[in-house]
Amino acid sequence: MRNDKDYNVFFVDDEPSVRQVIAETLEQVGLKVSCFASAADCLEHLGSQECDLLITDLRLPEMDGIELLRRAKLLIPWVPVVIVAGCGDIPAAVECIKAGAVDVIEKPLDRKNFLQRVKSILQENGELRDTHLGKDLTRSEMRVLKLVLDGKANKEIAHLLSRSIRTVEGHRAASMRKLGVDNLVDLVKRARASGFLESQTSQEPGEGVFDN
């Protein structure tokens, strides 16, 4: 289980005072926070800095929170995104969830509830990222897994790796067992949530923020 200090949170809002309040609030509970005034600035750093949670205001100039969510998911599909929206933005909130947001939090923020939801999301996502994927899997199992996720059948994998079909089946079964899944659909979901698919591809005003 990761400590809070190991988590990095990105927060996006065009109001400096809001960024300051949120940063101080999250840092008080031991989280690392990077604040950005625009979606473009956030995206520029998202590809180069570690991010465990992206929190963004819905209403941003030039590029709004929904578009930031969509672009962030293209860069790092496994990163959880939380949208902060006004109480009158219900239709937009629904669109955010459909686009992949893990939560939509209404303004004004309740400090206690906000922190609880942030911690819950970080812990849940951290448990997925801390699976045995890439740790307990052998090099051979990871090669087979990568080809399975590429849509290759056991026979094709055996040919590509110059191994017997039985050997490939054994590595595939071992990978699934270590990842705690028993079917291909769950395997793909677990691999995507853990960032395995993307990592393999890369290799080859302050007042009023809270209502209490």
KOLFIVEX-713450 format. One line per 5 residues: their letters; for each residue x, y, z of N, C-alpha, C. Coordinates in steps of 0.1 Angstrom, whole numbers, plus 5000, padded with zeros to 4 digits. Layout:
REM residues N
A> X:Y:Z:X:Y:Z:X:Y:Z ~ ...;
This chain:
REM residues 212
MRNDK> 5009:4988:5000:5000:5000:5000:5009:5012:5000 ~ 5006:5022:4991:5014:5034:4990:5011:5044:5001 ~ 5020:5052:5005:5018:5063:5014:5013:5075:5007 ~ 5006:5084:5014:5000:5096:5007:5011:5104:5000 ~ 5023:5104:5006:5034:5112:5001:5039:5107:4987;
DYNVF> 5035:5095:4984:5039:5089:4971:5030:5093:4960 ~ 5019:5099:4963:5009:5103:4953:5011:5117:4948 ~ 5009:5119:4935:5011:5132:4928:4998:5136:4922 ~ 4992:5147:4926:4979:5152:4922:4982:5165:4913 ~ 4975:5165:4901:4975:5176:4892:4962:5184:4895;
FVDDE> 4962:5197:4896:4950:5205:4898:4950:5216:4888 ~ 4939:5218:4881:4938:5228:4871:4926:5238:4874 ~ 4930:5251:4874:4919:5261:4876:4926:5274:4872 ~ 4918:5283:4866:4924:5295:4861:4924:5306:4871 ~ 4919:5304:4883:4919:5314:4894:4930:5311:4903;
PSVRQ> 4940:5320:4905:4952:5317:4913:4948:5314:4928 ~ 4938:5321:4933:4935:5319:4947:4929:5306:4950 ~ 4921:5301:4940:4916:5287:4941:4927:5277:4941 ~ 4936:5279:4931:4948:5269:4931:4955:5269:4944 ~ 4957:5281:4950:4964:5281:4963:4957:5274:4974;
VIAET> 4944:5276:4975:4936:5269:4985:4936:5254:4984 ~ 4934:5250:4972:4933:5235:4969:4947:5229:4972 ~ 4958:5236:4967:4971:5230:4969:4974:5229:4984 ~ 4971:5240:4992:4974:5239:5006:4966:5228:5013 ~ 4953:5227:5009:4944:5217:5015:4950:5203:5012;
LEQVG> 4954:5200:5000:4959:5186:4997:4973:5184:5003 ~ 4981:5194:5003:4994:5193:5009:4994:5191:5024 ~ 4983:5196:5031:4982:5194:5045:4980:5180:5049 ~ 4975:5171:5040:4973:5157:5042:4984:5149:5036 ~ 4995:5156:5032:5007:5148:5027:5007:5145:5012;
LKVSC> 4998:5151:5004:4999:5148:4990:5008:5158:4983 ~ 5014:5154:4972:5022:5163:4964:5012:5169:4953 ~ 5013:5182:4951:5004:5188:4942:5011:5197:4932 ~ 5007:5196:4920:5012:5204:4909:4999:5212:4903 ~ 5000:5225:4904:4989:5233:4899:4991:5240:4886;
FASAA> 4981:5241:4878:4982:5247:4865:4970:5256:4862 ~ 4974:5267:4855:4963:5277:4852:4955:5274:4840 ~ 4960:5265:4832:4953:5262:4819:4954:5247:4816 ~ 4945:5243:4808:4945:5229:4803:4957:5226:4795 ~ 4961:5235:4787:4973:5233:4778:4986:5232:4786;
DCLEH> 4987:5240:4797:4998:5239:4806:4999:5225:4813 ~ 4987:5220:4817:4986:5207:4824:4990:5196:4814 ~ 4985:5197:4802:4988:5186:4792:5003:5186:4789 ~ 5009:5198:4789:5024:5198:4785:5032:5191:4796 ~ 5027:5191:4808:5035:5184:4819:5030:5170:4821;
LGSQE> 5018:5167:4816:5012:5154:4819:5020:5142:4813 ~ 5026:5145:4802:5034:5134:4795:5047:5132:4801 ~ 5052:5142:4809:5066:5141:4814:5067:5139:4829 ~ 5056:5143:4837:5056:5142:4851:5046:5131:4855 ~ 5049:5124:4866:5040:5114:4872:5028:5120:4877;
CDLLI> 5016:5115:4874:5004:5120:4878:4995:5108:4883 ~ 4990:5108:4895:4982:5098:4900:4967:5102:4900 ~ 4965:5115:4899:4951:5120:4899:4951:5133:4893 ~ 4942:5136:4883:4940:5149:4877:4926:5154:4882 ~ 4927:5166:4888:4915:5173:4892:4914:5186:4884;
TDLRL> 4903:5188:4877:4902:5201:4869:4888:5207:4870 ~ 4888:5220:4870:4876:5227:4870:4869:5225:4856 ~ 4856:5225:4856:4849:5223:4843:4851:5235:4834 ~ 4849:5247:4840:4849:5259:4832:4863:5265:4831 ~ 4870:5263:4820:4883:5268:4818:4884:5276:4805;
PEMDG> 4892:5286:4804:4893:5294:4791:4900:5286:4781 ~ 4896:5288:4768:4903:5281:4757:4900:5266:4755 ~ 4903:5259:4766:4900:5244:4765:4893:5241:4779 ~ 4881:5236:4778:4874:5233:4791:4878:5220:4797 ~ 4872:5217:4808:4876:5205:4816:4873:5192:4809;
IELLR> 4862:5192:4801:4858:5179:4793:4868:5176:4783 ~ 4873:5187:4775:4883:5185:4765:4896:5181:4771 ~ 4899:5187:4782:4912:5183:4790:4911:5168:4794 ~ 4899:5164:4799:4897:5150:4803:4900:5141:4791 ~ 4894:5144:4779:4895:5135:4767:4910:5135:4763;
RAKLL> 4917:5146:4763:4931:5146:4758:4940:5139:4768 ~ 4937:5141:4781:4945:5134:4792:4944:5119:4790 ~ 4932:5114:4787:4929:5100:4786:4937:5094:4774 ~ 4939:5103:4764:4947:5098:4752:4962:5097:4756 ~ 4966:5106:4764:4980:5106:4769:4983:5095:4779;
IPWVP> 4974:5094:4789:4976:5085:4800:4962:5079:4803 ~ 4958:5069:4796:4944:5063:4798:4941:5059:4812 ~ 4951:5055:4820:4948:5049:4833:4946:5060:4844 ~ 4950:5073:4841:4949:5083:4851:4935:5086:4855 ~ 4931:5086:4867:4917:5090:4871:4916:5105:4870;
VVIVA> 4904:5110:4865:4902:5124:4864:4889:5128:4871 ~ 4890:5138:4879:4879:5144:4887:4875:5157:4882 ~ 4863:5160:4879:4858:5173:4874:4851:5180:4885 ~ 4855:5193:4887:4848:5202:4896:4839:5211:4889 ~ 4826:5210:4892:4816:5217:4884:4806:5224:4893;
GCGDI> 4800:5235:4888:4789:5242:4895:4776:5234:4895 ~ 4768:5237:4905:4755:5229:4906:4746:5230:4894 ~ 4748:5240:4886:4740:5242:4874:4745:5235:4862 ~ 4756:5227:4863:4762:5221:4852:4759:5206:4851 ~ 4747:5202:4854:4743:5188:4855:4745:5181:4841;
PAAVE> 4740:5187:4830:4742:5180:4817:4757:5178:4814 ~ 4765:5188:4817:4779:5187:4815:4785:5176:4824 ~ 4780:5175:4836:4785:5165:4845:4783:5151:4840 ~ 4771:5149:4834:4768:5136:4828:4778:5133:4817 ~ 4780:5143:4809:4790:5142:4797:4804:5138:4802;
CIKAG> 4807:5144:4814:4821:5141:4819:4822:5126:4823 ~ 4812:5121:4830:4812:5107:4834:4812:5098:4821 ~ 4805:5102:4811:4805:5094:4799:4819:5094:4792 ~ 4826:5105:4794:4839:5107:4788:4850:5100:4796 ~ 4846:5095:4808:4856:5088:4815:4860:5093:4829;
AVDVI> 4854:5104:4833:4857:5110:4846:4853:5100:4857 ~ 4861:5098:4868:4857:5089:4879:4848:5096:4888 ~ 4847:5109:4888:4838:5116:4897:4836:5130:4893 ~ 4825:5136:4896:4822:5150:4894:4818:5156:4908 ~ 4826:5165:4912:4823:5171:4926:4818:5185:4924;
EKPLD> 4806:5188:4931:4800:5201:4929:4806:5212:4938 ~ 4805:5224:4933:4809:5236:4941:4797:5240:4949 ~ 4799:5247:4960:4811:5249:4967:4816:5236:4974 ~ 4829:5234:4974:4834:5221:4979:4833:5220:4994 ~ 4830:5208:4999:4830:5206:5013:4844:5200:5016;
RKNFL> 4852:5206:5024:4866:5202:5026:4867:5187:5030 ~ 4859:5183:5040:4861:5169:5045:4857:5159:5034 ~ 4846:5162:5028:4841:5153:5017:4851:5153:5005 ~ 4856:5164:5002:4865:5165:4991:4878:5157:4994 ~ 4883:5158:5005:4895:5150:5009:4892:5135:5009;
QRVKS> 4881:5132:5014:4877:5117:5015:4876:5111:5001 ~ 4870:5119:4992:4868:5114:4979:4882:5113:4971 ~ 4890:5123:4973:4903:5123:4967:4912:5111:4972 ~ 4912:5109:4985:4919:5098:4991:4914:5084:4986 ~ 4901:5083:4985:4895:5070:4981:4899:5067:4967;
ILQEN> 4898:5077:4958:4902:5075:4944:4916:5071:4943 ~ 4925:5078:4950:4939:5075:4949:4942:5061:4954 ~ 4936:5057:4965:4939:5044:4971:4934:5033:4961 ~ 4922:5035:4956:4916:5025:4947:4925:5023:4934 ~ 4929:5035:4928:4937:5034:4916:4951:5029:4920;
GELRD> 4956:5032:4931:4969:5028:4935:4969:5013:4937 ~ 4959:5007:4942:4958:4992:4943:4959:4985:4930 ~ 4952:4991:4920:4953:4986:4906:4967:4987:4901 ~ 4974:4999:4903:4987:5001:4897:4997:4993:4905 ~ 4994:4989:4917:5004:4981:4925:5001:4966:4924;
THLGK> 4995:4962:4914:4993:4947:4912:5007:4941:4908 ~ 5007:4928:4906:5019:4922:4904:5024:4924:4889 ~ 5017:4931:4881:5020:4933:4867:5034:4939:4866 ~ 5043:4933:4859:5056:4938:4856:5065:4936:4868 ~ 5060:4930:4879:5069:4928:4891:5072:4913:4892;
DLTRS> 5061:4905:4893:5063:4891:4895:5062:4883:4882 ~ 5058:4890:4871:5058:4883:4858:5072:4881:4853 ~ 5075:4869:4848:5088:4867:4842:5089:4875:4829 ~ 5101:4876:4824:5103:4882:4811:5095:4875:4800 ~ 5096:4862:4800:5088:4854:4790:5073:4856:4791;
EMRVL> 5068:4856:4804:5054:4858:4806:5050:4872:4801 ~ 5058:4882:4803:5055:4896:4798:5055:4896:4783 ~ 5064:4889:4776:5064:4889:4762:5052:4883:4756 ~ 5048:4872:4763:5036:4865:4758:5023:4873:4761 ~ 5023:4880:4772:5012:4888:4776:5010:4900:4766;
KLVLD> 5021:4906:4762:5021:4917:4753:5015:4912:4739 ~ 5019:4900:4735:5013:4895:4722:4999:4891:4723 ~ 4995:4886:4735:4981:4883:4738:4972:4896:4737 ~ 4977:4907:4743:4970:4919:4743:4970:4926:4729 ~ 4980:4922:4721:4980:4926:4707:4970:4918:4698;
GKANK> 4963:4909:4704:4953:4901:4697:4959:4888:4690 ~ 4971:4884:4693:4977:4872:4687:4971:4860:4694 ~ 4969:4849:4686:4965:4836:4691:4977:4829:4696 ~ 4974:4818:4704:4986:4811:4710:4995:4805:4699 ~ 4989:4801:4688:4997:4795:4677:5006:4805:4671;
EIAHL> 5001:4818:4669:5009:4828:4663:5020:4832:4672 ~ 5017:4833:4685:5027:4837:4695:5038:4826:4696 ~ 5034:4814:4695:5044:4803:4695:5053:4804:4683 ~ 5048:4808:4672:5056:4809:4660:5065:4821:4661 ~ 5060:4833:4666:5068:4845:4667:5079:4843:4677;
LSRSI> 5077:4836:4688:5087:4834:4698:5095:4822:4697 ~ 5092:4814:4687:5099:4801:4685:5097:4792:4697 ~ 5085:4791:4702:5082:4783:4714:5071:4774:4710 ~ 5069:4763:4719:5058:4754:4716:5045:4761:4721 ~ 5034:4756:4715:5021:4761:4719:5019:4758:4734;
RTVEG> 5023:4747:4739:5021:4744:4753:5028:4753:4762 ~ 5040:4757:4758:5048:4767:4766:5041:4780:4766 ~ 5036:4785:4755:5029:4797:4754:5016:4797:4763 ~ 5009:4786:4762:4997:4784:4770:5000:4785:4785 ~ 5012:4779:4789:5016:4779:4803:5019:4793:4807;
HRAAS> 5027:4801:4799:5030:4815:4803:5017:4823:4803 ~ 5008:4821:4794:4995:4829:4794:4987:4826:4807 ~ 4986:4813:4810:4979:4809:4822:4985:4815:4835 ~ 4999:4815:4835:5006:4820:4847:5004:4835:4848 ~ 5004:4842:4837:5002:4857:4837:4988:4860:4843;
MRKLG> 4978:4853:4838:4964:4855:4842:4962:4852:4857 ~ 4969:4841:4861:4968:4838:4875:4974:4848:4884 ~ 4986:4853:4881:4992:4863:4889:4985:4877:4889 ~ 4977:4879:4878:4970:4892:4877:4956:4890:4883 ~ 4952:4878:4887:4939:4876:4894:4928:4877:4884;
VDNLV> 4930:4873:4872:4919:4873:4862:4917:4859:4856 ~ 4906:4856:4851:4903:4843:4845:4898:4843:4831 ~ 4898:4855:4825:4893:4856:4811:4900:4867:4804 ~ 4899:4867:4791:4907:4877:4783:4902:4891:4785 ~ 4889:4893:4786:4883:4906:4788:4888:4913:4801;
DLVKR> 4888:4905:4812:4893:4911:4825:4908:4913:4824 ~ 4915:4905:4816:4930:4906:4815:4933:4920:4808 ~ 4925:4923:4798:4927:4935:4790:4924:4947:4800 ~ 4913:4946:4807:4910:4957:4817:4921:4959:4827 ~ 4926:4948:4833:4936:4949:4843:4949:4955:4837;
ARASG> 4952:4950:4826:4965:4955:4819:4964:4970:4816 ~ 4952:4975:4811:4950:4989:4808:4950:4997:4821 ~ 4943:4993:4831:4942:5000:4844:4956:5001:4850 ~ 4965:4992:4848:4978:4992:4854:4988:4999:4845 ~ 4984:5004:4833:4993:5011:4825:5002:5002:4816;
FLESQ> 5000:4989:4816:5009:4980:4809:5008:4982:4794 ~ 4996:4984:4789:4995:4986:4774:5003:4998:4769 ~ 5001:5009:4776:5008:5022:4772:5023:5021:4774 ~ 5027:5015:4786:5041:5015:4789:5048:5006:4778 ~ 5042:4996:4774:5048:4987:4764:5049:4994:4750;
TSQEP> 5039:5002:4747:5039:5010:4735:5050:5020:4735 ~ 5052:5027:4746:5063:5037:4747:5076:5030:4746 ~ 5078:5019:4752:5090:5012:4751:5093:5008:4737 ~ 5086:5000:4731:5088:4996:4717:5082:5009:4712 ~ 4886:5326:4932:4893:5334:4943:4893:5326:4955;
GEGVF> 4903:5324:4963:4904:5314:4974:4892:5314:4983 ~ 4887:5325:4986:4875:5325:4995:4863:5319:4987 ~ 4856:5311:4994:4844:5305:4988:4847:5291:4981 ~ 4860:5287:4981:4863:5274:4975:4856:5263:4983 ~ 4857:5264:4996:4850:5254:5005:4839:5261:5011;
DN> 4828:5254:5014:4817:5260:5021:4817:5258:5036 ~ 4828:5252:5041:4830:5251:5056:4844:5252:5059;
